[in-house]
């Protein structure tokens, strides 16, 4: 797209030596989504993927001290919720 070139100080259109407005080519980027194929896990087969960690179970020695150290060492809020199990 061609657009008038503006003076950075006055914000008025810049003129060439003949007094005509200088234009420049501007690229316009339009954000959009690209269509892609997706699938559901039920459409796959094979061995299960390994898990990175198991859900914590049992008791932790000095849990309160551990939780406080964790809260102080991370910028993320830590919230404890009962799971009902």
Secondary structure, DSSP 8 states (H G I E B T S, - for coil): -EEE-B-TTT-SB-B-TTS-B-EEE---------------GGG--SS----S-----S--TTHHHHHHHHHHH-SS---------
